[in-house]
Amino acid sequence: MSTDAAVRRQPATLRHELALAARRLALPAAVVAAAMALLGLLVAHVLAPSWLGREELGIDRELAGDRTPTGNAVTAFMTNLASTPTIIALTAIAAVLCRIAFHRWREALFVVLAVVGETAIFTLTTLLVDRDRPTVPKLDEAPPTSSFPSGHTAAAICFYGAIAAIVLWRYRAAVLRVIVVALAVLIPLAVAASRLYRGMHFPSDVLGGVLLGIAWLTLVTRNVLHRDEEPLP
């Protein structure tokens, strides 16, 4: 092994990992934020006053009319899987466990950046778009943020997707890989459906959250977790 290769194999400090991540993610983050803001403005202020708004409101009203006590309880549980306190707590726990398990900062920083970056882009987008929430009875207290995009949906994709990405990157057990990938897909889908059911978003808001979550998770996975060709043994 060459000297340069040996140096690259040494665990990097947190400061070094942060510097590399910032350098690689600054421009992509700006591009994603701009794209989400433009998409949100298009949806909320151009398409929503037309047929799209009528169709979406019809879907929300139909879901509200079909609510049941069981559905209310299930969707409350599912939406809490991506609530702000839950995601903060799970991210902190995951970061600590990753640091202990892998003896380096890469995976821990990856989880944190997946969630923090998504939150920052989401917050900026909501400030610029400022879309009102559906005019249906709501089962949750409406936060002060815009309806577009769905932050719960994006957060679920980024956190649970980040955990799945780490497992796929570091472990070869087929059963474990299938389980985490299934959860990384099913939990965000359940969260997205729950946000619609509970009257908190239009369908296009949820779609916006899906696009934000997938785009940001892909960028962080490529530029932080998969920065090297091979994981450490």
mmCIF file of the C-alpha atoms, coordinates in Angstrom:
data_MODEL
# 
_entry.id   MODEL 
# 
loop_
_atom_site.group_PDB 
_atom_site.id 
_atom_site.type_symbol 
_atom_site.label_atom_id 
_atom_site.label_alt_id 
_atom_site.label_comp_id 
_atom_site.label_asym_id 
_atom_site.label_entity_id 
_atom_site.label_seq_id 
_atom_site.pdbx_PDB_ins_code 
_atom_site.Cartn_x 
_atom_site.Cartn_y 
_atom_site.Cartn_z 
_atom_site.occupancy 
_atom_site.B_iso_or_equiv 
_atom_site.pdbx_formal_charge 
_atom_site.auth_seq_id 
_atom_site.auth_comp_id 
_atom_site.auth_asym_id 
_atom_site.auth_atom_id 
_atom_site.pdbx_PDB_model_num 
ATOM 1   C CA . MET A 1 1   ? 0.000   0.000   0.000   1.00 0.00 ? 1   MET A CA 1 
ATOM 2   C CA . SER A 1 2   ? 1.369   3.430   -0.942  1.00 0.00 ? 2   SER A CA 1 
ATOM 3   C CA . THR A 1 3   ? 1.937   6.170   1.621   1.00 0.00 ? 3   THR A CA 1 
ATOM 4   C CA . ASP A 1 4   ? -0.905  8.243   0.149   1.00 0.00 ? 4   ASP A CA 1 
ATOM 5   C CA . ALA A 1 5   ? -3.270  5.277   0.297   1.00 0.00 ? 5   ALA A CA 1 
ATOM 6   C CA . ALA A 1 6   ? -2.274  4.581   3.886   1.00 0.00 ? 6   ALA A CA 1 
ATOM 7   C CA . VAL A 1 7   ? -3.007  8.187   4.827   1.00 0.00 ? 7   VAL A CA 1 
ATOM 8   C CA . ARG A 1 8   ? -6.419  7.996   3.194   1.00 0.00 ? 8   ARG A CA 1 
ATOM 9   C CA . ARG A 1 9   ? -7.203  4.863   5.201   1.00 0.00 ? 9   ARG A CA 1 
ATOM 10  C CA . GLN A 1 10  ? -6.589  6.620   8.512   1.00 0.00 ? 10  GLN A CA 1 
ATOM 11  C CA . PRO A 1 11  ? -9.753  7.723   10.351  1.00 0.00 ? 11  PRO A CA 1 
ATOM 12  C CA . ALA A 1 12  ? -10.264 11.435  9.751   1.00 0.00 ? 12  ALA A CA 1 
ATOM 13  C CA . THR A 1 13  ? -10.953 13.910  12.515  1.00 0.00 ? 13  THR A CA 1 
ATOM 14  C CA . LEU A 1 14  ? -14.402 15.426  12.875  1.00 0.00 ? 14  LEU A CA 1 
ATOM 15  C CA . ARG A 1 15  ? -13.060 18.785  11.768  1.00 0.00 ? 15  ARG A CA 1 
ATOM 16  C CA . HIS A 1 16  ? -11.599 17.255  8.626   1.00 0.00 ? 16  HIS A CA 1 
ATOM 17  C CA . GLU A 1 17  ? -14.809 15.381  7.807   1.00 0.00 ? 17  GLU A CA 1 
ATOM 18  C CA . LEU A 1 18  ? -16.850 18.562  8.313   1.00 0.00 ? 18  LEU A CA 1 
ATOM 19  C CA . ALA A 1 19  ? -14.564 20.547  6.036   1.00 0.00 ? 19  ALA A CA 1 
ATOM 20  C CA . LEU A 1 20  ? -14.787 17.945  3.271   1.00 0.00 ? 20  LEU A CA 1 
ATOM 21  C CA . ALA A 1 21  ? -18.564 17.694  3.605   1.00 0.00 ? 21  ALA A CA 1 
ATOM 22  C CA . ALA A 1 22  ? -19.004 21.466  3.525   1.00 0.00 ? 22  ALA A CA 1 
ATOM 23  C CA . ARG A 1 23  ? -16.860 21.788  0.433   1.00 0.00 ? 23  ARG A CA 1 
ATOM 24  C CA . ARG A 1 24  ? -18.710 19.021  -1.390  1.00 0.00 ? 24  ARG A CA 1 
ATOM 25  C CA . LEU A 1 25  ? -22.260 19.901  -0.301  1.00 0.00 ? 25  LEU A CA 1 
ATOM 26  C CA . ALA A 1 26  ? -22.377 23.702  -0.354  1.00 0.00 ? 26  ALA A CA 1 
ATOM 27  C CA . LEU A 1 27  ? -23.181 24.083  -4.056  1.00 0.00 ? 27  LEU A CA 1 
ATOM 28  C CA . PRO A 1 28  ? -25.533 21.056  -4.294  1.00 0.00 ? 28  PRO A CA 1 
ATOM 29  C CA . ALA A 1 29  ? -27.443 22.320  -1.252  1.00 0.00 ? 29  ALA A CA 1 
ATOM 30  C CA . ALA A 1 30  ? -27.902 25.727  -2.873  1.00 0.00 ? 30  ALA A CA 1 
ATOM 31  C CA . VAL A 1 31  ? -29.112 24.096  -6.097  1.00 0.00 ? 31  VAL A CA 1 
ATOM 32  C CA . VAL A 1 32  ? -31.616 21.869  -4.283  1.00 0.00 ? 32  VAL A CA 1 
ATOM 33  C CA . ALA A 1 33  ? -32.881 24.810  -2.200  1.00 0.00 ? 33  ALA A CA 1 
ATOM 34  C CA . ALA A 1 34  ? -33.366 26.947  -5.309  1.00 0.00 ? 34  ALA A CA 1 
ATOM 35  C CA . ALA A 1 35  ? -35.100 24.118  -7.167  1.00 0.00 ? 35  ALA A CA 1 
ATOM 36  C CA . MET A 1 36  ? -37.458 23.430  -4.262  1.00 0.00 ? 36  MET A CA 1 
ATOM 37  C CA . ALA A 1 37  ? -38.308 27.111  -3.886  1.00 0.00 ? 37  ALA A CA 1 
ATOM 38  C CA . LEU A 1 38  ? -39.071 27.466  -7.598  1.00 0.00 ? 38  LEU A CA 1 
ATOM 39  C CA . LEU A 1 39  ? -41.135 24.278  -7.592  1.00 0.00 ? 39  LEU A CA 1 
ATOM 40  C CA . GLY A 1 40  ? -43.031 25.415  -4.510  1.00 0.00 ? 40  GLY A CA 1 
ATOM 41  C CA . LEU A 1 41  ? -43.790 28.843  -5.981  1.00 0.00 ? 41  LEU A CA 1 
ATOM 42  C CA . LEU A 1 42  ? -45.000 27.188  -9.177  1.00 0.00 ? 42  LEU A CA 1 
ATOM 43  C CA . VAL A 1 43  ? -47.269 24.785  -7.325  1.00 0.00 ? 43  VAL A CA 1 
ATOM 44  C CA . ALA A 1 44  ? -48.590 27.198  -4.710  1.00 0.00 ? 44  ALA A CA 1 
ATOM 45  C CA . HIS A 1 45  ? -49.042 30.356  -6.739  1.00 0.00 ? 45  HIS A CA 1 
ATOM 46  C CA . VAL A 1 46  ? -49.520 29.201  -10.335 1.00 0.00 ? 46  VAL A CA 1 
ATOM 47  C CA . LEU A 1 47  ? -51.011 25.706  -10.355 1.00 0.00 ? 47  LEU A CA 1 
ATOM 48  C CA . ALA A 1 48  ? -52.920 25.675  -7.051  1.00 0.00 ? 48  ALA A CA 1 
ATOM 49  C CA . PRO A 1 49  ? -55.396 28.430  -8.074  1.00 0.00 ? 49  PRO A CA 1 
ATOM 50  C CA . SER A 1 50  ? -56.315 26.317  -11.110 1.00 0.00 ? 50  SER A CA 1 
ATOM 51  C CA . TRP A 1 51  ? -57.594 22.774  -11.548 1.00 0.00 ? 51  TRP A CA 1 
ATOM 52  C CA . LEU A 1 52  ? -54.763 21.330  -9.427  1.00 0.00 ? 52  LEU A CA 1 
ATOM 53  C CA . GLY A 1 53  ? -55.937 23.135  -6.318  1.00 0.00 ? 53  GLY A CA 1 
ATOM 54  C CA . ARG A 1 54  ? -59.517 21.930  -6.779  1.00 0.00 ? 54  ARG A CA 1 
ATOM 55  C CA . GLU A 1 55  ? -58.470 18.337  -7.332  1.00 0.00 ? 55  GLU A CA 1 
ATOM 56  C CA . GLU A 1 56  ? -56.114 18.321  -4.365  1.00 0.00 ? 56  GLU A CA 1 
ATOM 57  C CA . LEU A 1 57  ? -58.656 19.864  -2.028  1.00 0.00 ? 57  LEU A CA 1 
ATOM 58  C CA . GLY A 1 58  ? -61.162 17.253  -3.170  1.00 0.00 ? 58  GLY A CA 1 
ATOM 59  C CA . ILE A 1 59  ? -58.743 14.483  -2.198  1.00 0.00 ? 59  ILE A CA 1 
ATOM 60  C CA . ASP A 1 60  ? -58.131 16.023  1.219   1.00 0.00 ? 60  ASP A CA 1 
ATOM 61  C CA . ARG A 1 61  ? -61.852 16.431  1.876   1.00 0.00 ? 61  ARG A CA 1 
ATOM 62  C CA . GLU A 1 62  ? -62.549 12.847  0.835   1.00 0.00 ? 62  GLU A CA 1 
ATOM 63  C CA . LEU A 1 63  ? -59.865 11.569  3.207   1.00 0.00 ? 63  LEU A CA 1 
ATOM 64  C CA . ALA A 1 64  ? -61.215 13.737  6.025   1.00 0.00 ? 64  ALA A CA 1 
ATOM 65  C CA . GLY A 1 65  ? -64.709 12.381  5.443   1.00 0.00 ? 65  GLY A CA 1 
ATOM 66  C CA . ASP A 1 66  ? -63.492 8.778   5.647   1.00 0.00 ? 66  ASP A CA 1 
ATOM 67  C CA . ARG A 1 67  ? -61.696 9.088   9.000   1.00 0.00 ? 67  ARG A CA 1 
ATOM 68  C CA . THR A 1 68  ? -62.196 6.434   11.669  1.00 0.00 ? 68  THR A CA 1 
ATOM 69  C CA . PRO A 1 69  ? -60.943 6.164   15.270  1.00 0.00 ? 69  PRO A CA 1 
ATOM 70  C CA . THR A 1 70  ? -58.595 3.362   14.229  1.00 0.00 ? 70  THR A CA 1 
ATOM 71  C CA . GLY A 1 71  ? -57.271 5.356   11.303  1.00 0.00 ? 71  GLY A CA 1 
ATOM 72  C CA . ASN A 1 72  ? -56.791 8.382   13.528  1.00 0.00 ? 72  ASN A CA 1 
ATOM 73  C CA . ALA A 1 73  ? -54.747 6.371   16.021  1.00 0.00 ? 73  ALA A CA 1 
ATOM 74  C CA . VAL A 1 74  ? -52.619 4.626   13.402  1.00 0.00 ? 74  VAL A CA 1 
ATOM 75  C CA . THR A 1 75  ? -51.834 7.819   11.510  1.00 0.00 ? 75  THR A CA 1 
ATOM 76  C CA . ALA A 1 76  ? -50.993 9.613   14.751  1.00 0.00 ? 76  ALA A CA 1 
ATOM 77  C CA . PHE A 1 77  ? -48.406 6.942   15.510  1.00 0.00 ? 77  PHE A CA 1 
ATOM 78  C CA . MET A 1 78  ? -46.992 6.988   11.995  1.00 0.00 ? 78  MET A CA 1 
ATOM 79  C CA . THR A 1 79  ? -46.717 10.758  11.788  1.00 0.00 ? 79  THR A CA 1 
ATOM 80  C CA . ASN A 1 80  ? -44.913 10.797  15.137  1.00 0.00 ? 80  ASN A CA 1 
ATOM 81  C CA . LEU A 1 81  ? -42.208 8.592   13.646  1.00 0.00 ? 81  LEU A CA 1 
ATOM 82  C CA . ALA A 1 82  ? -41.119 11.683  11.687  1.00 0.00 ? 82  ALA A CA 1 
ATOM 83  C CA . SER A 1 83  ? -42.022 14.444  14.131  1.00 0.00 ? 83  SER A CA 1 
ATOM 84  C CA . THR A 1 84  ? -39.310 16.957  15.007  1.00 0.00 ? 84  THR A CA 1 
ATOM 85  C CA . PRO A 1 85  ? -38.651 15.661  18.572  1.00 0.00 ? 85  PRO A CA 1 
ATOM 86  C CA . THR A 1 86  ? -38.536 12.057  17.357  1.00 0.00 ? 86  THR A CA 1 
ATOM 87  C CA . ILE A 1 87  ? -36.162 12.772  14.485  1.00 0.00 ? 87  ILE A CA 1 
ATOM 88  C CA . ILE A 1 88  ? -33.861 14.870  16.687  1.00 0.00 ? 88  ILE A CA 1 
ATOM 89  C CA . ALA A 1 89  ? -33.688 12.142  19.324  1.00 0.00 ? 89  ALA A CA 1 
ATOM 90  C CA . LEU A 1 90  ? -33.176 9.327   16.825  1.00 0.00 ? 90  LEU A CA 1 
ATOM 91  C CA . THR A 1 91  ? -30.528 11.283  14.935  1.00 0.00 ? 91  THR A CA 1 
ATOM 92  C CA . ALA A 1 92  ? -28.552 11.926  18.127  1.00 0.00 ? 92  ALA A CA 1 
ATOM 93  C CA . ILE A 1 93  ? -28.771 8.268   19.159  1.00 0.00 ? 93  ILE A CA 1 
ATOM 94  C CA . ALA A 1 94  ? -27.824 7.044   15.676  1.00 0.00 ? 94  ALA A CA 1 
ATOM 95  C CA . ALA A 1 95  ? -24.843 9.402   15.501  1.00 0.00 ? 95  ALA A CA 1 
ATOM 96  C CA . VAL A 1 96  ? -23.496 8.210   18.842  1.00 0.00 ? 96  VAL A CA 1 
ATOM 97  C CA . LEU A 1 97  ? -23.990 4.555   17.947  1.00 0.00 ? 97  LEU A CA 1 
ATOM 98  C CA . CYS A 1 98  ? -22.299 5.019   14.574  1.00 0.00 ? 98  CYS A CA 1 
ATOM 99  C CA . ARG A 1 99  ? -19.302 6.671   16.195  1.00 0.00 ? 99  ARG A CA 1 
ATOM 100 C CA . ILE A 1 100 ? -18.989 3.820   18.700  1.00 0.00 ? 100 ILE A CA 1 
ATOM 101 C CA . ALA A 1 101 ? -19.567 1.042   16.171  1.00 0.00 ? 101 ALA A CA 1 
ATOM 102 C CA . PHE A 1 102 ? -17.326 2.245   13.362  1.00 0.00 ? 102 PHE A CA 1 
ATOM 103 C CA . HIS A 1 103 ? -14.660 4.160   15.310  1.00 0.00 ? 103 HIS A CA 1 
ATOM 104 C CA . ARG A 1 104 ? -14.735 7.101   12.904  1.00 0.00 ? 104 ARG A CA 1 
ATOM 105 C CA . TRP A 1 105 ? -16.857 10.154  12.214  1.00 0.00 ? 105 TRP A CA 1 
ATOM 106 C CA . ARG A 1 106 ? -17.985 9.420   8.648   1.00 0.00 ? 106 ARG A CA 1 
ATOM 107 C CA . GLU A 1 107 ? -21.233 7.558   9.339   1.00 0.00 ? 107 GLU A CA 1 
ATOM 108 C CA . ALA A 1 108 ? -22.208 9.701   12.319  1.00 0.00 ? 108 ALA A CA 1 
ATOM 109 C CA . LEU A 1 109 ? -21.694 12.895  10.341  1.00 0.00 ? 109 LEU A CA 1 
ATOM 110 C CA . PHE A 1 110 ? -23.593 11.419  7.412   1.00 0.00 ? 110 PHE A CA 1 
ATOM 111 C CA . VAL A 1 111 ? -26.716 10.848  9.520   1.00 0.00 ? 111 VAL A CA 1 
ATOM 112 C CA . VAL A 1 112 ? -26.535 14.322  11.044  1.00 0.00 ? 112 VAL A CA 1 
ATOM 113 C CA . LEU A 1 113 ? -25.995 16.072  7.718   1.00 0.00 ? 113 LEU A CA 1 
ATOM 114 C CA . ALA A 1 114 ? -28.815 14.104  6.085   1.00 0.00 ? 114 ALA A CA 1 
ATOM 115 C CA . VAL A 1 115 ? -31.260 15.413  8.686   1.00 0.00 ? 115 VAL A CA 1 
ATOM 116 C CA . VAL A 1 116 ? -29.840 18.896  9.301   1.00 0.00 ? 116 VAL A CA 1 
ATOM 117 C CA . GLY A 1 117 ? -29.423 19.656  5.614   1.00 0.00 ? 117 GLY A CA 1 
ATOM 118 C CA . GLU A 1 118 ? -32.961 18.555  4.819   1.00 0.00 ? 118 GLU A CA 1 
ATOM 119 C CA . THR A 1 119 ? -34.291 20.671  7.675   1.00 0.00 ? 119 THR A CA 1 
ATOM 120 C CA . ALA A 1 120 ? -32.416 23.754  6.501   1.00 0.00 ? 120 ALA A CA 1 
ATOM 121 C CA . ILE A 1 121 ? -33.619 23.421  2.898   1.00 0.00 ? 121 ILE A CA 1 
ATOM 122 C CA . PHE A 1 122 ? -37.159 22.671  4.056   1.00 0.00 ? 122 PHE A CA 1 
ATOM 123 C CA . THR A 1 123 ? -37.235 25.717  6.325   1.00 0.00 ? 123 THR A CA 1 
ATOM 124 C CA . LEU A 1 124 ? -35.932 28.045  3.636   1.00 0.00 ? 124 LEU A CA 1 
ATOM 125 C CA . THR A 1 125 ? -38.435 26.671  1.130   1.00 0.00 ? 125 THR A CA 1 
ATOM 126 C CA . THR A 1 126 ? -41.394 27.155  3.447   1.00 0.00 ? 126 THR A CA 1 
ATOM 127 C CA . LEU A 1 127 ? -40.383 30.756  4.130   1.00 0.00 ? 127 LEU A CA 1 
ATOM 128 C CA . LEU A 1 128 ? -40.243 31.548  0.425   1.00 0.00 ? 128 LEU A CA 1 
ATOM 129 C CA . VAL A 1 129 ? -43.327 29.600  -0.685  1.00 0.00 ? 129 VAL A CA 1 
ATOM 130 C CA . ASP A 1 130 ? -45.754 30.360  2.176   1.00 0.00 ? 130 ASP A CA 1 
ATOM 131 C CA . ARG A 1 131 ? -48.580 28.062  1.053   1.00 0.00 ? 131 ARG A CA 1 
ATOM 132 C CA . ASP A 1 132 ? -51.691 27.787  3.204   1.00 0.00 ? 132 ASP A CA 1 
ATOM 133 C CA . ARG A 1 133 ? -52.678 24.378  4.491   1.00 0.00 ? 133 ARG A CA 1 
ATOM 134 C CA . PRO A 1 134 ? -55.813 22.562  3.264   1.00 0.00 ? 134 PRO A CA 1 
ATOM 135 C CA . THR A 1 135 ? -59.141 23.921  4.466   1.00 0.00 ? 135 THR A CA 1 
ATOM 136 C CA . VAL A 1 136 ? -60.205 20.681  6.135   1.00 0.00 ? 136 VAL A CA 1 
ATOM 137 C CA . PRO A 1 137 ? -60.431 19.675  9.810   1.00 0.00 ? 137 PRO A CA 1 
ATOM 138 C CA . LYS A 1 138 ? -56.896 18.985  11.009  1.00 0.00 ? 138 LYS A CA 1 
ATOM 139 C CA . LEU A 1 139 ? -55.964 16.252  13.469  1.00 0.00 ? 139 LEU A CA 1 
ATOM 140 C CA . ASP A 1 140 ? -52.620 17.871  14.366  1.00 0.00 ? 140 ASP A CA 1 
ATOM 141 C CA . GLU A 1 141 ? -51.715 21.350  15.441  1.00 0.00 ? 141 GLU A CA 1 
ATOM 142 C CA . ALA A 1 142 ? -50.588 23.220  12.340  1.00 0.00 ? 142 ALA A CA 1 
ATOM 143 C CA . PRO A 1 143 ? -46.979 24.436  12.657  1.00 0.00 ? 143 PRO A CA 1 
ATOM 144 C CA . PRO A 1 144 ? -46.130 27.973  11.503  1.00 0.00 ? 144 PRO A CA 1 
ATOM 145 C CA . THR A 1 145 ? -44.295 26.675  8.436   1.00 0.00 ? 145 THR A CA 1 
ATOM 146 C CA . SER A 1 146 ? -45.773 26.621  4.922   1.00 0.00 ? 146 SER A CA 1 
ATOM 147 C CA . SER A 1 147 ? -47.719 23.604  3.709   1.00 0.00 ? 147 SER A CA 1 
ATOM 148 C CA . PHE A 1 148 ? -45.174 23.073  0.910   1.00 0.00 ? 148 PHE A CA 1 
ATOM 149 C CA . PRO A 1 149 ? -43.223 20.824  1.155   1.00 0.00 ? 149 PRO A CA 1 
ATOM 150 C CA . SER A 1 150 ? -44.089 18.139  3.700   1.00 0.00 ? 150 SER A CA 1 
ATOM 151 C CA . GLY A 1 151 ? -41.274 18.292  6.233   1.00 0.00 ? 151 GLY A CA 1 
ATOM 152 C CA . HIS A 1 152 ? -42.356 15.082  7.922   1.00 0.00 ? 152 HIS A CA 1 
ATOM 153 C CA . THR A 1 153 ? -42.103 13.188  4.630   1.00 0.00 ? 153 THR A CA 1 
ATOM 154 C CA . ALA A 1 154 ? -38.702 14.621  3.735   1.00 0.00 ? 154 ALA A CA 1 
ATOM 155 C CA . ALA A 1 155 ? -37.351 14.007  7.247   1.00 0.00 ? 155 ALA A CA 1 
ATOM 156 C CA . ALA A 1 156 ? -38.547 10.391  7.206   1.00 0.00 ? 156 ALA A CA 1 
ATOM 157 C CA . ILE A 1 157 ? -36.822 9.749   3.890   1.00 0.00 ? 157 ILE A CA 1 
ATOM 158 C CA . CYS A 1 158 ? -33.574 11.357  5.010   1.00 0.00 ? 158 CYS A CA 1 
ATOM 159 C CA . PHE A 1 159 ? -33.297 9.761   8.447   1.00 0.00 ? 159 PHE A CA 1 
ATOM 160 C CA . TYR A 1 160 ? -34.573 6.245   7.791   1.00 0.00 ? 160 TYR A CA 1 
ATOM 161 C CA . GLY A 1 161 ? -32.955 6.270   4.364   1.00 0.00 ? 161 GLY A CA 1 
ATOM 162 C CA . ALA A 1 162 ? -29.632 7.277   5.919   1.00 0.00 ? 162 ALA A CA 1 
ATOM 163 C CA . ILE A 1 163 ? -29.787 4.360   8.335   1.00 0.00 ? 163 ILE A CA 1 
ATOM 164 C CA . ALA A 1 164 ? -30.540 2.002   5.449   1.00 0.00 ? 164 ALA A CA 1 
ATOM 165 C CA . ALA A 1 165 ? -27.653 3.436   3.424   1.00 0.00 ? 165 ALA A CA 1 
ATOM 166 C CA . ILE A 1 166 ? -25.233 2.808   6.290   1.00 0.00 ? 166 ILE A CA 1 
ATOM 167 C CA . VAL A 1 167 ? -26.419 -0.772  6.731   1.00 0.00 ? 167 VAL A CA 1 
ATOM 168 C CA . LEU A 1 168 ? -26.109 -1.434  2.995   1.00 0.00 ? 168 LEU A CA 1 
ATOM 169 C CA . TRP A 1 169 ? -22.644 0.148   3.006   1.00 0.00 ? 169 TRP A CA 1 
ATOM 170 C CA . ARG A 1 170 ? -21.251 -1.667  6.040   1.00 0.00 ? 170 ARG A CA 1 
ATOM 171 C CA . TYR A 1 171 ? -23.061 -5.000  6.345   1.00 0.00 ? 171 TYR A CA 1 
ATOM 172 C CA . ARG A 1 172 ? -23.562 -7.974  4.034   1.00 0.00 ? 172 ARG A CA 1 
ATOM 173 C CA . ALA A 1 173 ? -26.261 -9.945  5.887   1.00 0.00 ? 173 ALA A CA 1 
ATOM 174 C CA . ALA A 1 174 ? -29.077 -10.336 3.359   1.00 0.00 ? 174 ALA A CA 1 
ATOM 175 C CA . VAL A 1 175 ? -31.896 -10.453 5.916   1.00 0.00 ? 175 VAL A CA 1 
ATOM 176 C CA . LEU A 1 176 ? -30.711 -7.287  7.641   1.00 0.00 ? 176 LEU A CA 1 
ATOM 177 C CA . ARG A 1 177 ? -30.353 -5.473  4.328   1.00 0.00 ? 177 ARG A CA 1 
ATOM 178 C CA . VAL A 1 178 ? -33.862 -6.450  3.207   1.00 0.00 ? 178 VAL A CA 1 
ATOM 179 C CA . ILE A 1 179 ? -35.390 -5.366  6.528   1.00 0.00 ? 179 ILE A CA 1 
ATOM 180 C CA . VAL A 1 180 ? -33.769 -1.933  6.648   1.00 0.00 ? 180 VAL A CA 1 
ATOM 181 C CA . VAL A 1 181 ? -34.514 -1.185  2.999   1.00 0.00 ? 181 VAL A CA 1 
ATOM 182 C CA . ALA A 1 182 ? -38.147 -2.202  3.487   1.00 0.00 ? 182 ALA A CA 1 
ATOM 183 C CA . LEU A 1 183 ? -38.440 0.044   6.552   1.00 0.00 ? 183 LEU A CA 1 
ATOM 184 C CA . ALA A 1 184 ? -36.698 2.914   4.748   1.00 0.00 ? 184 ALA A CA 1 
ATOM 185 C CA . VAL A 1 185 ? -39.367 2.713   2.049   1.00 0.00 ? 185 VAL A CA 1 
ATOM 186 C CA . LEU A 1 186 ? -42.457 1.824   4.063   1.00 0.00 ? 186 LEU A CA 1 
ATOM 187 C CA . ILE A 1 187 ? -42.034 4.311   6.917   1.00 0.00 ? 187 ILE A CA 1 
ATOM 188 C CA . PRO A 1 188 ? -41.806 7.411   4.676   1.00 0.00 ? 188 PRO A CA 1 
ATOM 189 C CA . LEU A 1 189 ? -44.747 6.167   2.612   1.00 0.00 ? 189 LEU A CA 1 
ATOM 190 C CA . ALA A 1 190 ? -46.794 5.663   5.774   1.00 0.00 ? 190 ALA A CA 1 
ATOM 191 C CA . VAL A 1 191 ? -45.774 9.092   7.072   1.00 0.00 ? 191 VAL A CA 1 
ATOM 192 C CA . ALA A 1 192 ? -46.722 10.741  3.776   1.00 0.00 ? 192 ALA A CA 1 
ATOM 193 C CA . ALA A 1 193 ? -50.129 9.020   3.727   1.00 0.00 ? 193 ALA A CA 1 
ATOM 194 C CA . SER A 1 194 ? -50.708 9.952   7.364   1.00 0.00 ? 194 SER A CA 1 
ATOM 195 C CA . ARG A 1 195 ? -50.002 13.630  6.732   1.00 0.00 ? 195 ARG A CA 1 
ATOM 196 C CA . LEU A 1 196 ? -52.619 13.612  3.983   1.00 0.00 ? 196 LEU A CA 1 
ATOM 197 C CA . TYR A 1 197 ? -55.131 11.677  6.072   1.00 0.00 ? 197 TYR A CA 1 
ATOM 198 C CA . ARG A 1 198 ? -54.711 14.083  8.994   1.00 0.00 ? 198 ARG A CA 1 
ATOM 199 C CA . GLY A 1 199 ? -55.392 17.118  6.814   1.00 0.00 ? 199 GLY A CA 1 
ATOM 200 C CA . MET A 1 200 ? -51.963 18.679  7.126   1.00 0.00 ? 200 MET A CA 1 
ATOM 201 C CA . HIS A 1 201 ? -50.915 18.772  3.463   1.00 0.00 ? 201 HIS A CA 1 
ATOM 202 C CA . PHE A 1 202 ? -52.046 18.745  -0.126  1.00 0.00 ? 202 PHE A CA 1 
ATOM 203 C CA . PRO A 1 203 ? -50.837 15.798  -2.238  1.00 0.00 ? 203 PRO A CA 1 
ATOM 204 C CA . SER A 1 204 ? -48.379 18.078  -4.068  1.00 0.00 ? 204 SER A CA 1 
ATOM 205 C CA . ASP A 1 205 ? -46.867 19.072  -0.693  1.00 0.00 ? 205 ASP A CA 1 
ATOM 206 C CA . VAL A 1 206 ? -46.184 15.432  0.062   1.00 0.00 ? 206 VAL A CA 1 
ATOM 207 C CA . LEU A 1 207 ? -44.729 14.925  -3.414  1.00 0.00 ? 207 LEU A CA 1 
ATOM 208 C CA . GLY A 1 208 ? -42.495 17.932  -2.798  1.00 0.00 ? 208 GLY A CA 1 
ATOM 209 C CA . GLY A 1 209 ? -41.321 16.350  0.449   1.00 0.00 ? 209 GLY A CA 1 
ATOM 210 C CA . VAL A 1 210 ? -40.536 13.115  -1.389  1.00 0.00 ? 210 VAL A CA 1 
ATOM 211 C CA . LEU A 1 211 ? -38.495 14.968  -4.009  1.00 0.00 ? 211 LEU A CA 1 
ATOM 212 C CA . LEU A 1 212 ? -36.616 16.958  -1.377  1.00 0.00 ? 212 LEU A CA 1 
ATOM 213 C CA . GLY A 1 213 ? -35.873 13.889  0.730   1.00 0.00 ? 213 GLY A CA 1 
ATOM 214 C CA . ILE A 1 214 ? -34.663 11.751  -2.162  1.00 0.00 ? 214 ILE A CA 1 
ATOM 215 C CA . ALA A 1 215 ? -32.573 14.523  -3.711  1.00 0.00 ? 215 ALA A CA 1 
ATOM 216 C CA . TRP A 1 216 ? -30.832 15.503  -0.491  1.00 0.00 ? 216 TRP A CA 1 
ATOM 217 C CA . LEU A 1 217 ? -30.288 11.943  0.739   1.00 0.00 ? 217 LEU A CA 1 
ATOM 218 C CA . THR A 1 218 ? -28.761 11.019  -2.625  1.00 0.00 ? 218 THR A CA 1 
ATOM 219 C CA . LEU A 1 219 ? -26.376 13.971  -2.525  1.00 0.00 ? 219 LEU A CA 1 
ATOM 220 C CA . VAL A 1 220 ? -25.260 13.352  1.059   1.00 0.00 ? 220 VAL A CA 1 
ATOM 221 C CA . THR A 1 221 ? -24.830 9.627   0.434   1.00 0.00 ? 221 THR A CA 1 
ATOM 222 C CA . ARG A 1 222 ? -22.666 10.262  -2.613  1.00 0.00 ? 222 ARG A CA 1 
ATOM 223 C CA . ASN A 1 223 ? -20.583 13.100  -1.181  1.00 0.00 ? 223 ASN A CA 1 
ATOM 224 C CA . VAL A 1 224 ? -20.189 12.004  2.433   1.00 0.00 ? 224 VAL A CA 1 
ATOM 225 C CA . LEU A 1 225 ? -20.849 8.312   3.005   1.00 0.00 ? 225 LEU A CA 1 
ATOM 226 C CA . HIS A 1 226 ? -19.600 7.061   -0.378  1.00 0.00 ? 226 HIS A CA 1 
ATOM 227 C CA . ARG A 1 227 ? -16.798 9.554   -0.750  1.00 0.00 ? 227 ARG A CA 1 
ATOM 228 C CA . ASP A 1 228 ? -14.326 6.641   -1.032  1.00 0.00 ? 228 ASP A CA 1 
ATOM 229 C CA . GLU A 1 229 ? -14.819 3.695   -3.299  1.00 0.00 ? 229 GLU A CA 1 
ATOM 230 C CA . GLU A 1 230 ? -14.773 1.146   -0.487  1.00 0.00 ? 230 GLU A CA 1 
ATOM 231 C CA . PRO A 1 231 ? -15.897 1.267   3.176   1.00 0.00 ? 231 PRO A CA 1 
ATOM 232 C CA . LEU A 1 232 ? -13.368 0.656   5.923   1.00 0.00 ? 232 LEU A CA 1 
ATOM 233 C CA . PRO A 1 233 ? -13.091 -3.062  6.825   1.00 0.00 ? 233 PRO A CA 1 
# 
